[in-house]
Each structure stands twice: as C-alpha cells, then as structure tokens.
Amino acid sequence: MHPFWYAGCKLALAHNGDLHRFDEMRDDLRLHIRPEIAQHISGSTDSEWIYAVLLSQLADPGAFQSSDQIRRAVDKTLAIIARVRDARGIDTASSANLFISDGRQIFAVRFCCDFGCYPTHDPTRIHEANLNYLSLWYTSGQEYGFYDDEWQMVGGAAAADSVMVASEPLTSDVAKWLEVPEYGILHTERANGHAVTEIHYVDF
C-alpha cells in the first residue's frame, strides 16, 4: 500500500503508473535488489519492486542522502528497468511517475518508458491512459486555503514555504500551477525558511 516504506530506511515512495508485463520482469529485477532489501518485499506490485530497486542503489538506505545521491539512484533505477524491459522485448508504453521523500526533501519524477509505443493490431484494446503522457503538476506558496470563493495557494512562489505536488491541478484557477516537464525530476527542500524548488532531468 502506498507509500512504500521499509523500517530503518529513510525514503518512502509512491508510484503512479503501470509497468507493462511486469510479471515477466521480477526475476530480472531481483538481481538488482540487495538481499537485506529483498527480505522486506511483501507484495508483487510493480510499485513496491521499483521501491526495492531504488533503495538498493543507495550505499546506505538507512542514512539521509543528498539530493544528488537520490537523483543518481533514480537514474540508476530507471536505467535498470529500461534494460530489463529491453532484454524481455517489452516496448509498450509504461508510465512510472514517482513521488519520493525522506521528510526533508521531495522528489517528483515524471517518466514513461517507450512512450508512444503500443500494439496496434487491435486499437480498441489500447487503454486511453497510454495515449497521453501522465501529467504531474506543482504549486508553491505560503498557504493553501479557501480564498475568494475557491481553494488556492496564496503567498507567491518567491516567498514560498510550501509546495504541493499533484497529478493534475487541484484548483479551477490553474495559473498558479506549473507542469513538471516530461522526463523531469522536481526537487524541493526547505532552505533558510523557504521552499527551494529545482527541475532536473532523468539522465541514464
């Protein structure tokens, strides 16, 4: 159940998406999961296995990591998934939007394997969710509340101490929401009393 978190580890993870033919991938992914992490796996979902692979890319999952260390672990995890899919001949679009946090910093990853690739022998069997790149949005400010007859983030991004991340804008006024770019990694953490947000890109 989301978010996934193993006792003694600093990172928690939630996943929005679906890895196509995931049942065929587990044995290969297991080779990239350290035994001390594998013993915690209690389910068969792609989300939990992505989490286990991610933790296995960290030198010490029980210690707080720098933003660079976590980003590198994300890159390595997605690269492993891509190699396993390639080895198994899996090239159907599979979304892997990830939300990762250690309580101090937040990472939101907007990623899709082989976007635009799906079987066309029977178009009626293509799920509509696969036809669009899953969205990911964020808004920054000082307070989220009901103002001027609608829910919105107020206070301005320049002095923001709060960041809200969602699959799609949660308010009718979308002007204060920014979309995380495709293959982008949103990183935000508090510094000097403010929420500092940066956009990086998946690199493997």
C-alpha positions as a Markdown table, in Angstrom:
| # | Residue | x | y | z |
|---|---|---|---|---|
| 1 | Met | 0.0 | 0.0 | 0.0 |
| 2 | His | 1.3 | 3.5 | -0.9 |
| 3 | Pro | 3.5 | 5.0 | 0.1 |
| 4 | Phe | 6.0 | 2.2 | 0.5 |
| 5 | Trp | 8.4 | 2.5 | 3.4 |
| 6 | Tyr | 10.6 | -0.2 | 5.0 |
| 7 | Ala | 11.6 | 0.1 | 8.6 |
| 8 | Gly | 15.1 | 1.5 | 9.0 |
| 9 | Cys | 15.1 | 3.3 | 5.6 |
| 10 | Lys | 14.8 | 7.0 | 5.2 |
| 11 | Leu | 13.0 | 7.1 | 1.8 |
| 12 | Ala | 9.3 | 6.5 | 1.2 |
| 13 | Leu | 7.9 | 6.1 | -2.4 |
| 14 | Ala | 4.6 | 6.2 | -4.2 |
| 15 | His | 4.1 | 5.3 | -7.9 |
| 16 | Asn | 1.5 | 6.4 | -10.4 |
| 17 | Gly | 1.7 | 4.2 | -13.5 |
| 18 | Asp | 1.8 | 0.7 | -14.7 |
| 19 | Leu | 4.8 | -1.3 | -16.0 |
| 20 | His | 3.5 | -3.4 | -18.9 |
| 21 | Arg | 4.1 | -7.2 | -18.5 |
| 22 | Phe | 5.6 | -6.7 | -15.1 |
| 23 | Asp | 5.2 | -10.3 | -14.1 |
| 24 | Glu | 7.9 | -11.1 | -16.6 |
| 25 | Met | 10.3 | -8.6 | -15.0 |
| 26 | Arg | 10.5 | -9.7 | -11.4 |
| 27 | Asp | 13.2 | -12.4 | -11.7 |
| 28 | Asp | 15.4 | -10.0 | -13.6 |
| 29 | Leu | 14.8 | -7.1 | -11.2 |
| 30 | Arg | 15.6 | -9.4 | -8.2 |
| 31 | Leu | 19.2 | -9.5 | -9.4 |
| 32 | His | 19.4 | -5.7 | -8.8 |
| 33 | Ile | 17.9 | -5.9 | -5.3 |
| 34 | Arg | 20.2 | -6.4 | -2.3 |
| 35 | Pro | 19.2 | -9.3 | 0.0 |
| 36 | Glu | 18.7 | -7.1 | 3.0 |
| 37 | Ile | 16.2 | -5.1 | 1.0 |
| 38 | Ala | 14.6 | -8.1 | -0.8 |
| 39 | Gln | 13.6 | -9.6 | 2.6 |
| 40 | His | 11.2 | -6.8 | 3.2 |
| 41 | Ile | 9.3 | -7.2 | -0.1 |
| 42 | Ser | 5.8 | -8.4 | 0.9 |
| 43 | Gly | 3.8 | -7.9 | -2.4 |
| 44 | Ser | 4.0 | -8.4 | -6.1 |
| 45 | Thr | 3.2 | -4.9 | -7.3 |
| 46 | Asp | 5.5 | -3.0 | -9.7 |
| 47 | Ser | 5.4 | -0.1 | -7.3 |
| 48 | Glu | 7.0 | -2.0 | -4.4 |
| 49 | Trp | 9.6 | -3.6 | -6.6 |
| 50 | Ile | 10.6 | -0.2 | -8.0 |
| 51 | Tyr | 11.0 | 1.0 | -4.4 |
| 52 | Ala | 13.2 | -2.0 | -3.6 |
| 53 | Val | 15.4 | -1.4 | -6.6 |
| 54 | Leu | 15.7 | 2.3 | -5.7 |
| 55 | Leu | 16.8 | 1.5 | -2.2 |
| 56 | Ser | 19.3 | -0.9 | -3.5 |
| 57 | Gln | 21.0 | 1.8 | -5.5 |
| 58 | Leu | 21.9 | 3.7 | -2.2 |
| 59 | Ala | 25.1 | 3.0 | -0.3 |
| 60 | Asp | 23.2 | 3.2 | 3.0 |
| 61 | Pro | 19.3 | 3.3 | 2.7 |
| 62 | Gly | 19.2 | 3.9 | 6.5 |
| 63 | Ala | 21.1 | 7.3 | 6.2 |
| 64 | Phe | 19.9 | 10.6 | 4.9 |
| 65 | Gln | 21.0 | 11.2 | 1.3 |
| 66 | Ser | 22.0 | 14.3 | -0.5 |
| 67 | Ser | 19.8 | 15.4 | -3.4 |
| 68 | Asp | 22.4 | 14.3 | -5.9 |
| 69 | Gln | 22.6 | 10.8 | -4.3 |
| 70 | Ile | 18.9 | 10.4 | -4.6 |
| 71 | Arg | 18.8 | 11.6 | -8.2 |
| 72 | Arg | 21.5 | 9.3 | -9.2 |
| 73 | Ala | 19.6 | 6.4 | -7.5 |
| 74 | Val | 16.5 | 7.4 | -9.5 |
| 75 | Asp | 18.5 | 7.4 | -12.7 |
| 76 | Lys | 20.0 | 4.0 | -12.0 |
| 77 | Thr | 16.6 | 2.6 | -11.1 |
| 78 | Leu | 15.0 | 3.7 | -14.3 |
| 79 | Ala | 18.0 | 2.5 | -16.3 |
| 80 | Ile | 17.7 | -0.9 | -14.7 |
| 81 | Ile | 14.0 | -1.0 | -15.6 |
| 82 | Ala | 14.8 | 0.0 | -19.2 |
| 83 | Arg | 17.4 | -2.7 | -19.6 |
| 84 | Val | 15.2 | -5.4 | -18.1 |
| 85 | Arg | 12.3 | -4.4 | -20.4 |
| 86 | Asp | 14.7 | -4.4 | -23.4 |
| 87 | Ala | 16.0 | -7.9 | -22.5 |
| 88 | Arg | 12.4 | -9.2 | -22.3 |
| 89 | Gly | 11.4 | -7.5 | -25.5 |
| 90 | Ile | 8.9 | -5.2 | -23.7 |
| 91 | Asp | 8.4 | -1.9 | -25.6 |
| 92 | Thr | 4.8 | -1.0 | -24.7 |
| 93 | Ala | 4.5 | 2.5 | -23.1 |
| 94 | Ser | 4.6 | 2.2 | -19.3 |
| 95 | Ser | 4.3 | 5.2 | -17.0 |
| 96 | Ala | 6.5 | 5.5 | -14.0 |
| 97 | Asn | 5.7 | 8.7 | -12.2 |
| 98 | Leu | 7.4 | 8.5 | -8.8 |
| 99 | Phe | 7.0 | 10.5 | -5.6 |
| 100 | Ile | 9.9 | 10.1 | -3.2 |
| 101 | Ser | 10.5 | 11.8 | 0.2 |
| 102 | Asp | 12.7 | 11.5 | 3.2 |
| 103 | Gly | 10.7 | 14.0 | 5.2 |
| 104 | Arg | 13.2 | 16.7 | 4.4 |
| 105 | Gln | 13.1 | 16.9 | 0.7 |
| 106 | Ile | 10.7 | 15.8 | -2.0 |
| 107 | Phe | 11.3 | 14.4 | -5.5 |
| 108 | Ala | 8.6 | 14.0 | -8.1 |
| 109 | Val | 9.6 | 12.2 | -11.2 |
| 110 | Arg | 7.6 | 12.3 | -14.5 |
| 111 | Phe | 8.7 | 9.4 | -16.6 |
| 112 | Cys | 7.4 | 7.0 | -19.1 |
| 113 | Cys | 9.2 | 4.0 | -20.7 |
| 114 | Asp | 8.8 | 3.8 | -24.5 |
| 115 | Phe | 6.1 | 6.5 | -24.7 |
| 116 | Gly | 4.1 | 6.3 | -27.9 |
| 117 | Cys | 4.8 | 2.6 | -28.4 |
| 118 | Tyr | 1.9 | 0.2 | -28.1 |
| 119 | Pro | 0.4 | -2.7 | -30.0 |
| 120 | Thr | -1.7 | -1.6 | -32.9 |
| 121 | His | -3.1 | -4.9 | -34.2 |
| 122 | Asp | -6.3 | -4.1 | -32.2 |
| 123 | Pro | -6.6 | -0.4 | -31.4 |
| 124 | Thr | -9.7 | -0.9 | -29.4 |
| 125 | Arg | -7.6 | -2.7 | -26.8 |
| 126 | Ile | -5.3 | 0.3 | -26.2 |
| 127 | His | -6.1 | 1.8 | -22.8 |
| 128 | Glu | -6.8 | 5.5 | -23.2 |
| 129 | Ala | -4.4 | 6.2 | -20.3 |
| 130 | Asn | -1.5 | 5.0 | -22.5 |
| 131 | Leu | -2.3 | 7.6 | -25.2 |
| 132 | Asn | -1.2 | 10.5 | -23.1 |
| 133 | Tyr | 1.9 | 11.1 | -21.0 |
| 134 | Leu | 0.8 | 11.1 | -17.4 |
| 135 | Ser | 0.8 | 14.6 | -16.0 |
| 136 | Leu | 2.5 | 16.0 | -12.9 |
| 137 | Trp | 2.0 | 19.5 | -11.5 |
| 138 | Tyr | 3.1 | 21.6 | -8.6 |
| 139 | Thr | 2.3 | 24.9 | -7.0 |
| 140 | Ser | 4.3 | 26.9 | -4.4 |
| 141 | Gly | 3.2 | 29.5 | -1.8 |
| 142 | Gln | 2.7 | 30.2 | 1.8 |
| 143 | Glu | -0.7 | 28.7 | 2.5 |
| 144 | Tyr | -3.3 | 26.6 | 0.7 |
| 145 | Gly | -6.8 | 27.6 | 1.7 |
| 146 | Phe | -10.3 | 28.8 | 0.6 |
| 147 | Tyr | -9.9 | 32.4 | -0.6 |
| 148 | Asp | -12.1 | 34.4 | -2.9 |
| 149 | Asp | -14.7 | 31.6 | -3.2 |
| 150 | Glu | -12.2 | 29.0 | -4.3 |
| 151 | Trp | -9.4 | 26.8 | -3.0 |
| 152 | Gln | -5.9 | 28.1 | -4.0 |
| 153 | Met | -2.3 | 28.5 | -2.9 |
| 154 | Val | -1.5 | 32.1 | -1.8 |
| 155 | Gly | 1.6 | 34.0 | -0.8 |
| 156 | Gly | 3.5 | 33.7 | -4.0 |
| 157 | Ala | 6.3 | 31.4 | -5.2 |
| 158 | Ala | 9.1 | 33.9 | -4.4 |
| 159 | Ala | 8.5 | 33.6 | -0.6 |
| 160 | Ala | 7.1 | 30.1 | -0.7 |
| 161 | Asp | 7.5 | 27.9 | 2.3 |
| 162 | Ser | 5.1 | 25.2 | 1.0 |
| 163 | Val | 5.0 | 23.1 | -2.2 |
| 164 | Met | 2.0 | 21.0 | -3.3 |
| 165 | Val | 2.5 | 18.3 | -5.9 |
| 166 | Ala | -0.3 | 16.5 | -7.7 |
| 167 | Ser | -1.1 | 14.5 | -10.8 |
| 168 | Glu | -3.2 | 17.4 | -12.1 |
| 169 | Pro | -4.1 | 20.9 | -10.8 |
| 170 | Leu | -6.4 | 20.8 | -7.9 |
| 171 | Thr | -7.9 | 24.2 | -8.3 |
| 172 | Ser | -10.1 | 25.8 | -11.0 |
| 173 | Asp | -7.5 | 28.6 | -11.4 |
| 174 | Val | -4.5 | 26.8 | -13.0 |
| 175 | Ala | -2.4 | 29.9 | -13.4 |
| 176 | Lys | -0.5 | 29.2 | -10.2 |
| 177 | Trp | 0.3 | 25.6 | -11.2 |
| 178 | Leu | 3.4 | 24.6 | -13.1 |
| 179 | Glu | 3.7 | 21.3 | -15.0 |
| 180 | Val | 6.8 | 19.1 | -14.4 |
| 181 | Pro | 8.2 | 18.5 | -17.9 |
| 182 | Glu | 8.3 | 15.1 | -19.5 |
| 183 | Tyr | 11.3 | 13.1 | -18.2 |
| 184 | Gly | 11.7 | 15.8 | -15.5 |
| 185 | Ile | 12.5 | 15.4 | -11.8 |
| 186 | Leu | 11.1 | 18.0 | -9.4 |
| 187 | His | 13.2 | 18.5 | -6.3 |
| 188 | Thr | 12.2 | 20.7 | -3.4 |
| 189 | Glu | 13.5 | 21.2 | 0.1 |
| 190 | Arg | 13.5 | 23.9 | 2.7 |
| 191 | Ala | 16.4 | 26.3 | 2.9 |
| 192 | Asn | 16.5 | 29.4 | 5.1 |
| 193 | Gly | 12.8 | 29.1 | 5.9 |
| 194 | His | 11.8 | 28.9 | 2.2 |
| 195 | Ala | 10.9 | 26.0 | -0.1 |
| 196 | Val | 13.5 | 25.9 | -2.8 |
| 197 | Thr | 12.4 | 24.1 | -6.0 |
| 198 | Glu | 14.5 | 22.9 | -8.9 |
| 199 | Ile | 13.8 | 20.9 | -12.1 |
| 200 | His | 16.3 | 18.3 | -13.3 |
| 201 | Tyr | 16.0 | 15.7 | -16.0 |
| 202 | Val | 16.3 | 11.9 | -15.9 |
| 203 | Asp | 19.8 | 11.0 | -17.2 |
| 204 | Phe | 20.9 | 7.5 | -18.0 |
